[in-house]
Every structure is written in structure tokens, then in C-alpha cells.
Amino acid sequence: MASGSYSEDLICPACHTFFTDPVNLPCGHAFCRGCIPDGVSSPLYCPQCGEAGPPEGGCLPTSLILKSLSEKAKAEAAEMCPEHEEKLKLFCVTDQQLACIICRDGEKHEGHKFKPIKEAVASLRQELEKGMETFSGDILATESLAKSQREELTKTKAKSQQLTTQIQREFKEMHDFLRKREKEIKKELKYKEEDAVEKMSKNLNAIEKALSDSRELEQKLKSVLKTGDAGSLLKSWSEGNSKMTPEDALRPRAKDLQVVNDSLCFDPYESHLQFFMWKEMLQVIKPREELLSLQSNSSDITLSDDGQSLFPQSKQAAVYCSSCNVNYDRPHNCQSRQMRMHNFQLTPTATTIPSSDGELVIHTNPQFTPGQHYWEIDVGHRVFWKLGIKDHFLKYECQKYVTCSNNQTTVLEFADGPRRIGIYLNCTSKMLSFYNADGMALIHTMSLGSISMPLSAYVAIYIRSQAPDHNPLTVCRY
């Protein structure tokens, strides 16, 4: 603190701190300019004695003497220990703060390392000067990082604009395709309508003609029957009948006519329009799903001829004929009839990777090149499977879905487990995503880190001798 002989005189009576821009009132009391009314918005009076001041307090001059003394007092106070009112002569290296002699000997700083202020300043100056040599380089490195970040920001905006244009173009292509097909299908419907209407109109004309003839004959019959004598009746009937007998004239005509109905059939569009359009669009959509083929030479599974599906193979009884020295998949007739039963296994041809603990890894073709790839696997009701790429996959086991990436696992929760899994691999961004392919809902996305090309799809199942799982696994193709 400042010397007690004058420090109290340098404290503003209003804010109780050292004067800031002090002014003297006519009554002799001094205050900070901000602690008294300005005399404009409210009357000026002395906060201490209440004596009125000049009408415009803002015109009071600053007391330069009080200001100078206050600034010196503040400087002296900064060099004093606020706790012990002793001069700060030491620097605590441990706590990195100034301290007085009493602080050094107190319990708070027990065992701490201290330096005289001058020595601490010299040491700090030397350390800061040394740090400045590397700090300049750090600033340059930071500037380089900022430049790179700005470039990446520009690239991201440019790519976003590029993708926006691409999305608009691809949606336009789909819209154009659908509009074109809409016009074609409507035109086809119009042709069918015109053809049906023409047939119905011709048939309607025939019916109306028959109806008109029948009504005309009805009137003639009524007229003939009104004739009294026999000669007049015969003459009236024979006029204009072209020798037609009553039996021919009165023959029913309605049974020879029929209504043309249900002639407008617009299959399959009247029931499966959207489905057929989707199938047609698959022929023009690019890129498409990867046409994977499964391969394995394991005797525990059977592959379909196209490599699209695998079926776990059940072991079955077969027959070994010692006379023929041949294994048969069923009993056969031979002269010796010396046959004994043995365990028979079906062996498809291809390649395999043997795995321990009953896990079987299935090879797939083709291998993936850099770029983006998507494929789908229908896992059906299998109780164990792994799908993805090597070291990064989605696993189903013990009714739990788990993602595995570089030995890091995450358990996922599902209300209804997906049966068809879509896998999207982006080799450029090194991201792998899994989807519920029935509704294309995102399941999980993982970062791959470093990857080596080319890659293959990873498919694994579990082969169990007890309670085997006979559910198939199929590569989806459209």
C-alpha cells in the first residue's frame, strides 16, 4: 500500500478507490469525476457535505496534483503484498507469482523455490528471447495452416457446388426418363381406349339398330292385328315382309347380341406401375450394385452355379462299394453287393481361406479398384455372419449387431434387425457405411484409416457341427 501519511487522502470518498480523473468542488472536497452528478441531467452537489456545486459540473478542471499522486500510489500498491503490506521482492518459481518475505516463510509457500525479482526477470527475459526465435517459426507454421485451411474451405465449397450440380443433373435425368415413360404409357393407354371405344361403339350401333327394327316390327304387328277381315290382315302382313314367315319375323334378337365389356385391360401398369418403372430405371441407372460372386472349396457349404448364393451343406450317409472301390451318394447294384456305410461330403470347386473355431471366410470376386463401390447381401435368418471388408465389418452374433474396425468394437441397437445389408465403400474418403437395404436407412459409418488396394468384399459365416445353421446367404442383384 502507499504510505499511510497520505494514502487515505488519495481515496475517493464515493468509490473508496484511488482517484481516477479527480476534481475539486468549491467546498474543498475531492471526488472522481464519474462519482459526482454532471450538473446537467441532475443538480451538482457534494456527496460528502451536500453543498451545491457549480451548475455545470462537467466544466470542473482535473486536479493534476491529485491525479499524479494517485497514479504513484497505485504503482506503489502494485509492488506491495496485498496480504501482508510488505514490498514484493521475491518471485515464487513454483507458483509463478510475486511474493514478499512473509509469504516466503508462510505455510502456503512451504518448500517452494524462490528467486529475487531482478534474477527472475533476467531469467524470464532470457527464456522469452529464446522462445521468440522459435515462436516466429511457429507463427509462420500457423499462417501456413491457416492458408491450407482456407484452401480446404474453398475446395469444400467448390465440391459442394459441383455435387449440387451433379445431383440436379442426375435427378433431371430420372425426371426426364419418368416423364418420357409417362407420356409413352399415357399414349399407349389412349390407343387402347380408342380401340375399346371403337369396338363398343360398333356394338352399340348394332344393338340400337336391332332395337329400332324390333320397335318398328312391334308397331306393324299392332297395326296388322287391328285389321278386321281375313283378307285385309293377310294383305297387311305380307306387304314389305319379303315372304318372311311370322316365325322368322318374331325370332328373338336379344340373344344374338351381347355387351362388350372389360375390354380395356392395361396390364401390368394398372397394378404394378411403380414397380415396373423401377425395374426399367435399373437399366439406365449408373453406377449399379457390384455383381459379386462367392467362392469356396469348403465341404461344409454348397454354392449356386452363378456364385450368388451359398447353402450350408448337411452331412449325409453315402455308400462305399469295396468291389467298385468307388463312393456313391446312394446304394447301387453290383455283383459282390459288399457295401459299407461311411460319411459322405459334397465338395464344390473354388478357393477358400480356412479359419479357426468354425468360422469360414468366403472369397469374393471381383476385387475393388479405387473409387466408390456398393453391394448388398441378404443374410436372411442366419445366426452368425460378418460383412464388410477385411478388418472392417459388421458382425451379427448372439442376437447382437457389432461393428468392428481395427479391433475396435461398437454394439448397435435395432428395433427390428435388418435382413438385407447394403455396404458402401468410398476408397477416396476411406469411409465404409452399412445400410438396411430394405429401406436404405443408415446403420453405421466407420473410418478406415489406411487401406491397401485392391480390396475384396469380406463375407464370413460360422460352421457348427451341433445345431447347424442351414439358412442360405445370397448376394443381391437387380
C-alpha positions as CSV (number, residue, x, y, z in Angstrom):
1,M,0.0,0.0,0.0
2,A,1.0,3.7,-0.3
3,S,2.5,5.4,2.7
4,G,-0.2,5.8,5.4
5,S,0.7,9.5,5.7
6,Y,-1.1,10.4,2.6
7,S,-2.8,7.3,1.1
8,E,-6.1,7.9,2.8
9,D,-6.2,11.4,1.2
10,L,-5.9,9.8,-2.3
11,I,-9.0,7.6,-1.8
12,C,-12.3,8.9,-3.3
13,P,-15.0,9.1,-0.6
14,A,-17.6,7.8,-3.1
15,C,-16.0,4.7,-4.7
16,H,-13.3,4.1,-2.0
17,T,-10.5,3.5,-4.5
18,F,-7.7,5.7,-5.7
19,F,-8.8,8.8,-7.6
20,T,-9.5,8.4,-11.3
21,D,-9.7,11.8,-13.0
22,P,-10.1,13.7,-9.7
23,V,-11.9,17.1,-9.4
24,N,-12.1,19.6,-6.6
25,L,-15.5,21.0,-5.6
26,P,-15.9,24.6,-4.3
27,C,-16.5,23.2,-0.8
28,G,-12.9,21.7,-0.9
29,H,-13.8,18.0,-1.1
30,A,-12.4,16.0,-4.0
31,F,-14.0,13.1,-6.0
32,C,-13.6,11.1,-9.1
33,R,-15.3,12.9,-11.9
34,G,-17.5,9.9,-12.6
35,C,-18.6,9.7,-8.9
36,I,-20.5,13.1,-8.9
37,P,-23.5,14.3,-10.8
38,D,-22.7,16.0,-14.1
39,G,-24.9,19.1,-13.2
40,V,-26.8,18.7,-16.5
41,S,-29.1,15.7,-16.1
42,S,-29.2,16.3,-12.3
43,P,-28.1,19.2,-10.0
44,L,-24.5,19.0,-8.8
45,Y,-23.9,18.7,-5.0
46,C,-21.1,17.4,-2.8
47,P,-21.8,13.8,-1.9
48,Q,-19.9,14.3,1.4
49,C,-21.2,17.6,2.8
50,G,-24.2,18.2,0.5
51,E,-23.1,21.8,-0.6
52,A,-24.3,22.8,-4.0
53,G,-21.7,22.9,-6.7
54,P,-21.4,24.9,-9.9
55,P,-24.3,24.4,-12.4
56,E,-22.2,22.6,-14.9
57,G,-20.1,20.0,-13.1
58,G,-18.6,18.8,-16.4
59,C,-16.6,22.0,-16.6
60,L,-14.6,21.3,-13.4
61,P,-10.9,21.0,-14.2
62,T,-9.0,17.9,-13.4
63,S,-6.8,18.1,-10.2
64,L,-3.4,17.3,-11.7
65,I,-1.7,17.0,-8.4
66,L,-4.2,14.5,-7.0
67,K,-4.1,12.6,-10.3
68,S,-0.3,12.4,-10.2
69,L,-0.2,11.3,-6.5
70,S,-2.9,8.8,-7.2
71,E,-1.0,7.2,-10.0
72,K,2.1,7.0,-7.9
73,A,0.2,5.4,-5.1
74,K,-1.3,2.9,-7.5
75,A,2.2,2.0,-8.7
76,E,3.4,1.6,-5.1
77,A,0.4,-0.5,-4.2
78,A,1.2,-2.8,-7.2
79,E,4.6,-3.5,-5.6
80,M,3.1,-4.3,-2.2
81,C,1.8,-7.7,-1.0
82,P,-1.9,-7.3,-0.7
83,E,-2.0,-9.8,2.2
84,H,1.0,-8.6,4.3
85,E,1.5,-5.0,3.1
86,E,5.2,-5.8,2.5
87,K,7.1,-5.0,-0.6
88,L,7.1,-7.7,-3.2
89,K,10.8,-8.6,-3.5
90,L,10.7,-12.3,-4.5
91,F,9.3,-14.4,-7.3
92,C,7.9,-17.9,-6.4
93,V,9.1,-20.2,-9.2
94,T,6.8,-22.9,-8.1
95,D,3.6,-20.9,-8.2
96,Q,4.8,-18.4,-10.8
97,Q,3.8,-15.3,-8.7
98,L,5.3,-12.4,-6.8
99,A,5.8,-12.8,-3.1
100,C,7.0,-10.9,-0.1
101,I,9.4,-12.1,2.7
102,I,6.5,-13.1,4.9
103,C,4.9,-15.0,2.0
104,R,8.1,-17.0,1.6
105,D,8.1,-18.1,5.2
106,G,4.4,-18.9,5.3
107,E,2.8,-22.3,5.1
108,K,1.2,-21.6,1.7
109,H,4.7,-21.4,0.0
110,E,6.4,-24.1,2.2
111,G,9.0,-25.9,0.2
112,H,8.7,-23.7,-2.8
113,K,11.6,-22.3,-4.8
114,F,12.1,-18.5,-4.8
115,K,14.2,-16.1,-6.8
116,P,14.9,-12.4,-6.3
117,I,12.8,-10.3,-8.6
118,K,15.7,-9.0,-10.6
119,E,17.1,-12.5,-11.1
120,A,13.7,-13.8,-12.0
121,V,13.2,-11.0,-14.5
122,A,16.6,-11.7,-16.1
123,S,15.8,-15.4,-16.3
124,L,12.4,-14.8,-17.7
125,R,13.7,-12.3,-20.3
126,Q,16.3,-14.8,-21.4
127,E,13.7,-17.5,-21.7
128,L,11.3,-15.3,-23.7
129,E,14.0,-14.1,-26.0
130,K,15.0,-17.7,-26.7
131,G,11.3,-18.6,-27.2
132,M,10.9,-15.8,-29.7
133,E,13.4,-17.5,-32.0
134,T,11.1,-20.5,-32.3
135,F,7.9,-18.5,-31.9
136,S,8.4,-16.7,-35.2
137,G,8.7,-20.1,-36.9
138,D,5.6,-21.2,-35.1
139,I,3.7,-18.1,-36.4
140,L,4.8,-19.0,-39.9
141,A,3.7,-22.6,-39.5
142,T,0.3,-21.4,-38.1
143,E,0.0,-19.0,-41.1
144,S,0.7,-21.9,-43.4
145,L,-2.0,-23.9,-41.6
146,A,-4.5,-21.0,-41.9
147,K,-3.7,-20.8,-45.6
148,S,-4.2,-24.5,-46.1
149,Q,-7.5,-24.4,-44.1
150,R,-8.7,-21.5,-46.3
151,E,-7.8,-23.6,-49.4
152,E,-9.7,-26.6,-48.0
153,L,-12.6,-24.3,-47.2
154,T,-12.6,-23.1,-50.8
155,K,-12.3,-26.7,-52.1
156,T,-15.2,-27.8,-49.9
157,K,-17.5,-25.0,-51.2
158,A,-16.5,-25.8,-54.8
159,K,-17.1,-29.5,-54.3
160,S,-20.4,-28.8,-52.7
161,Q,-21.4,-26.7,-55.7
162,Q,-20.1,-29.4,-58.0
163,L,-22.1,-32.1,-56.2
164,T,-25.2,-29.9,-56.2
165,T,-24.9,-29.6,-60.0
166,Q,-24.4,-33.3,-60.3
167,I,-27.4,-34.1,-58.1
168,Q,-29.6,-31.8,-60.1
169,R,-28.4,-33.3,-63.3
170,E,-28.9,-36.9,-62.2
171,F,-32.4,-36.1,-60.7
172,K,-33.2,-34.3,-64.0
173,E,-32.2,-37.5,-65.9
174,M,-34.5,-39.6,-63.7
175,H,-37.3,-37.0,-64.0
176,D,-36.9,-36.8,-67.8
177,F,-36.9,-40.6,-68.0
178,L,-40.1,-40.8,-65.9
179,R,-41.8,-38.0,-67.8
180,K,-40.9,-39.7,-71.1
181,R,-42.3,-43.0,-69.9
182,E,-45.3,-41.3,-68.5
183,K,-46.1,-39.8,-71.9
184,E,-45.5,-43.1,-73.7
185,I,-47.7,-45.1,-71.3
186,K,-50.4,-42.5,-71.4
187,K,-50.2,-42.6,-75.2
188,E,-50.5,-46.4,-75.1
189,L,-53.5,-46.1,-72.8
190,K,-55.1,-43.7,-75.2
191,Y,-54.7,-46.2,-78.1
192,K,-56.2,-48.9,-76.0
193,E,-59.1,-46.6,-75.0
194,E,-59.7,-45.6,-78.7
195,D,-59.6,-49.3,-79.8
196,A,-62.0,-50.3,-77.0
197,V,-64.3,-47.3,-77.6
198,E,-64.4,-48.2,-81.4
199,K,-65.4,-51.8,-80.7
200,M,-68.0,-50.7,-78.1
201,S,-69.4,-48.0,-80.4
202,K,-69.8,-50.5,-83.3
203,N,-71.5,-53.0,-81.0
204,L,-73.7,-50.2,-79.6
205,N,-74.8,-49.3,-83.1
206,A,-75.7,-52.9,-83.9
207,I,-77.7,-53.1,-80.7
208,E,-79.5,-49.8,-81.4
209,K,-80.2,-51.0,-85.0
210,A,-81.7,-54.2,-83.7
211,L,-83.8,-52.3,-81.1
212,S,-85.0,-49.9,-83.8
213,D,-86.0,-52.8,-86.1
214,S,-87.8,-54.6,-83.3
215,R,-89.8,-51.5,-82.3
216,E,-90.8,-50.9,-86.0
217,L,-91.9,-54.5,-86.2
218,E,-93.8,-54.2,-83.0
219,Q,-95.8,-51.2,-84.4
220,K,-96.5,-53.2,-87.6
221,L,-97.8,-56.2,-85.6
222,K,-100.1,-53.9,-83.6
223,S,-101.4,-52.4,-86.9
224,V,-101.9,-55.9,-88.5
225,L,-103.8,-57.3,-85.5
226,K,-106.2,-54.4,-85.6
227,T,-107.4,-55.4,-89.1
228,G,-110.8,-57.0,-89.0
229,D,-111.4,-59.3,-92.1
230,A,-109.0,-62.1,-93.0
231,G,-108.1,-60.9,-96.5
232,S,-107.1,-57.5,-95.2
233,L,-105.0,-59.0,-92.4
234,L,-103.1,-61.3,-94.8
235,K,-102.5,-58.5,-97.2
236,S,-101.4,-56.1,-94.5
237,W,-98.9,-58.7,-93.1
238,S,-97.4,-59.7,-96.5
239,E,-96.7,-56.1,-97.5
240,G,-92.9,-55.4,-97.2
241,N,-92.1,-58.7,-95.5
242,S,-90.3,-60.3,-98.4
243,K,-92.1,-63.6,-97.9
244,M,-90.9,-63.7,-94.2
245,T,-92.8,-66.1,-92.1
246,P,-94.2,-65.0,-88.7
247,E,-91.7,-67.4,-87.1
248,D,-88.7,-65.7,-88.8
249,A,-90.1,-62.2,-88.1
250,L,-90.8,-62.8,-84.4
251,R,-87.4,-64.6,-83.8
252,P,-85.8,-63.1,-80.6
253,R,-82.9,-60.8,-81.4
254,A,-81.5,-60.0,-77.9
255,K,-80.0,-63.5,-77.5
256,D,-77.9,-62.8,-80.6
257,L,-76.5,-59.6,-79.1
258,Q,-74.1,-59.1,-76.2
259,V,-72.4,-56.2,-74.4
260,V,-68.7,-55.7,-75.0
261,N,-67.2,-55.1,-71.5
262,D,-63.9,-55.4,-69.7
263,S,-62.1,-54.8,-72.9
264,L,-59.8,-52.2,-71.5
265,C,-57.0,-54.1,-69.8
266,F,-53.8,-52.2,-69.1
267,D,-51.6,-54.8,-67.5
268,P,-49.2,-54.5,-65.8
269,Y,-49.4,-50.8,-65.3
270,E,-52.8,-50.6,-63.7
271,S,-51.5,-52.6,-60.7
272,H,-47.6,-52.6,-60.7
273,L,-46.8,-49.3,-62.5
274,Q,-44.2,-48.1,-60.0
275,F,-42.5,-51.5,-59.7
276,F,-42.2,-51.8,-63.5
277,M,-40.8,-48.3,-63.8
278,W,-38.3,-49.0,-61.1
279,K,-37.2,-52.1,-63.0
280,E,-36.9,-50.1,-66.2
281,M,-34.9,-47.4,-64.4
282,L,-32.4,-50.0,-63.3
283,Q,-31.4,-50.5,-66.9
284,V,-30.3,-46.8,-67.2
285,I,-29.0,-46.2,-63.7
286,K,-25.2,-45.9,-63.4
287,P,-23.3,-47.0,-61.4
288,R,-25.1,-50.1,-60.2
289,E,-24.5,-52.6,-57.4
290,E,-21.4,-54.8,-57.6
291,L,-22.1,-58.2,-59.2
292,L,-20.2,-60.2,-56.6
293,S,-19.6,-63.9,-56.9
294,L,-19.0,-66.1,-53.8
295,Q,-16.2,-68.8,-53.9
296,S,-15.2,-71.5,-51.5
297,N,-13.9,-75.1,-51.7
298,S,-15.2,-75.9,-48.2
299,S,-17.1,-79.2,-47.9
300,D,-19.4,-77.6,-45.4
301,I,-21.2,-75.4,-47.9
302,T,-22.6,-75.6,-51.4
303,L,-22.5,-72.7,-53.8
304,S,-25.1,-71.9,-56.5
305,D,-23.8,-72.2,-60.1
306,D,-23.7,-68.4,-60.5
307,G,-21.9,-67.9,-57.2
308,Q,-24.7,-65.8,-55.9
309,S,-25.9,-68.0,-53.0
310,L,-24.3,-70.3,-50.5
311,F,-26.1,-73.1,-48.7
312,P,-24.5,-74.8,-45.6
313,Q,-24.1,-78.5,-46.5
314,S,-25.6,-81.2,-44.2
315,K,-23.6,-84.3,-43.9
316,Q,-25.4,-87.3,-45.3
317,A,-24.9,-91.0,-45.5
318,A,-23.1,-92.4,-48.6
319,V,-22.1,-95.8,-49.7
320,Y,-18.6,-97.1,-50.3
321,C,-18.6,-100.2,-52.6
322,S,-15.5,-102.3,-51.9
323,S,-15.9,-104.1,-55.2
324,C,-16.1,-101.0,-57.3
325,N,-13.7,-99.0,-55.0
326,V,-16.0,-96.0,-55.5
327,N,-18.0,-93.8,-53.2
328,Y,-21.7,-93.5,-54.2
329,D,-24.2,-91.0,-52.9
330,R,-26.9,-93.8,-52.8
331,P,-26.9,-97.6,-52.7
332,H,-26.4,-99.3,-56.1
333,N,-26.5,-102.8,-57.5
334,C,-23.3,-104.7,-58.2
335,Q,-22.3,-108.4,-58.3
336,S,-20.5,-108.5,-55.0
337,R,-23.0,-106.5,-53.0
338,Q,-20.3,-105.9,-50.5
339,M,-21.0,-102.3,-49.3
340,R,-20.4,-100.5,-46.1
341,M,-21.7,-97.0,-44.9
342,H,-19.4,-94.1,-44.4
343,N,-19.6,-90.3,-44.0
344,F,-20.0,-88.5,-47.4
345,Q,-19.4,-84.8,-48.1
346,L,-20.1,-82.8,-51.2
347,T,-17.1,-80.8,-52.4
348,P,-17.7,-77.8,-54.7
349,T,-14.7,-76.4,-56.6
350,A,-13.1,-72.9,-56.0
351,T,-10.9,-71.3,-53.4
352,T,-11.1,-70.8,-49.6
353,I,-9.4,-69.3,-46.6
354,P,-9.6,-71.7,-43.6
355,S,-10.5,-70.1,-40.3
356,S,-10.3,-71.4,-36.8
357,D,-13.1,-72.0,-34.3
358,G,-15.5,-73.0,-37.1
359,E,-15.5,-69.6,-38.8
360,L,-15.4,-69.8,-42.6
361,V,-14.3,-66.8,-44.7
362,I,-15.8,-66.8,-48.2
363,H,-13.8,-65.4,-51.1
364,T,-15.5,-62.9,-53.4
365,N,-14.9,-61.7,-56.9
366,P,-14.2,-59.2,-58.5
367,Q,-11.7,-57.2,-56.5
368,F,-12.4,-53.5,-56.0
369,T,-10.4,-50.7,-57.6
370,P,-10.1,-47.2,-56.2
371,G,-13.4,-45.3,-56.3
372,Q,-16.8,-46.0,-54.8
373,H,-18.5,-49.4,-54.6
374,Y,-21.8,-50.7,-53.3
375,W,-23.1,-54.2,-52.8
376,E,-25.9,-56.0,-50.9
377,I,-26.0,-59.3,-49.1
378,D,-29.2,-61.0,-48.0
379,V,-28.3,-62.7,-44.7
380,G,-31.8,-64.0,-44.2
381,H,-32.2,-65.7,-40.8
382,R,-28.6,-66.7,-40.3
383,V,-27.5,-66.6,-36.6
384,F,-23.9,-65.5,-37.4
385,W,-22.3,-63.5,-40.2
386,K,-19.7,-60.9,-40.9
387,L,-19.9,-58.4,-43.8
388,G,-17.7,-55.6,-45.0
389,I,-14.0,-55.6,-45.9
390,K,-11.1,-57.2,-44.1
391,D,-10.5,-55.7,-40.6
392,H,-13.6,-53.5,-41.0
393,F,-17.0,-55.2,-40.9
394,L,-20.5,-55.5,-39.3
395,K,-21.0,-58.7,-37.3
396,Y,-24.1,-60.4,-36.1
397,E,-23.7,-62.9,-33.3
398,C,-25.7,-64.0,-30.3
399,Q,-28.6,-61.7,-31.5
400,K,-26.3,-58.7,-31.3
401,Y,-25.1,-56.4,-34.1
402,V,-21.5,-55.2,-33.5
403,T,-19.2,-53.0,-35.7
404,C,-15.5,-54.0,-35.8
405,S,-12.8,-51.7,-37.1
406,N,-9.2,-52.3,-36.4
407,N,-10.2,-54.3,-33.3
408,Q,-12.4,-51.5,-32.0
409,T,-16.0,-52.7,-31.5
410,T,-19.3,-50.9,-31.1
411,V,-22.6,-52.6,-30.1
412,L,-25.6,-51.3,-32.1
413,E,-29.2,-51.4,-31.1
414,F,-32.1,-52.3,-33.6
415,A,-35.8,-52.5,-33.1
416,D,-36.1,-54.9,-36.0
417,G,-32.9,-56.5,-37.3
418,P,-32.2,-55.9,-41.0
419,R,-32.2,-59.0,-43.2
420,R,-30.6,-57.3,-46.3
421,I,-27.4,-55.4,-45.7
422,G,-26.1,-52.7,-48.1
423,I,-22.4,-51.9,-47.9
424,Y,-21.0,-48.7,-49.4
425,L,-17.2,-48.4,-49.7
426,N,-15.7,-45.0,-50.6
427,C,-12.0,-45.6,-51.2
428,T,-11.3,-41.9,-51.8
429,S,-12.6,-40.7,-48.4
430,K,-11.7,-44.1,-46.8
431,M,-15.2,-44.5,-45.3
432,L,-17.3,-47.6,-45.0
433,S,-21.1,-47.4,-44.5
434,F,-23.7,-50.0,-43.8
435,Y,-27.4,-49.7,-44.7
436,N,-30.6,-51.5,-44.1
437,A,-31.1,-52.2,-47.8
438,D,-34.9,-52.7,-47.4
439,G,-35.4,-49.0,-46.7
440,M,-31.8,-47.6,-47.2
441,A,-31.7,-46.4,-43.6
442,L,-28.1,-45.8,-42.5
443,I,-26.9,-48.3,-39.9
444,H,-23.3,-47.2,-39.2
445,T,-20.4,-45.4,-40.8
446,M,-16.7,-46.1,-40.0
447,S,-13.4,-44.5,-41.0
448,L,-11.0,-47.0,-42.5
449,G,-7.7,-45.1,-41.9
450,S,-5.1,-46.6,-44.2
451,I,-6.2,-49.1,-46.8
452,S,-4.4,-51.1,-49.4
453,M,-5.8,-51.7,-52.9
454,P,-7.1,-53.8,-54.4
455,L,-9.8,-54.8,-51.9
456,S,-12.4,-57.6,-51.8
457,A,-15.7,-57.8,-50.1
458,Y,-15.5,-59.7,-46.8
459,V,-18.0,-62.4,-46.1
460,A,-17.8,-64.9,-43.2
461,I,-20.2,-67.4,-41.7
462,Y,-19.9,-69.9,-38.8
463,I,-20.0,-73.6,-39.3
464,R,-21.2,-75.6,-36.4
465,S,-21.4,-79.4,-36.1
466,Q,-24.0,-79.1,-33.4
467,A,-27.3,-77.5,-34.3
468,P,-26.0,-76.4,-37.8
469,D,-27.5,-73.2,-39.4
470,H,-28.9,-74.2,-42.8
471,N,-30.2,-70.8,-43.7
472,P,-28.7,-69.5,-47.0
473,L,-26.7,-66.3,-47.7
474,T,-27.2,-64.5,-51.0
475,V,-25.6,-61.7,-53.0
476,C,-28.4,-59.4,-54.1
477,R,-28.6,-58.5,-57.8
478,Y,-31.2,-56.4,-59.6
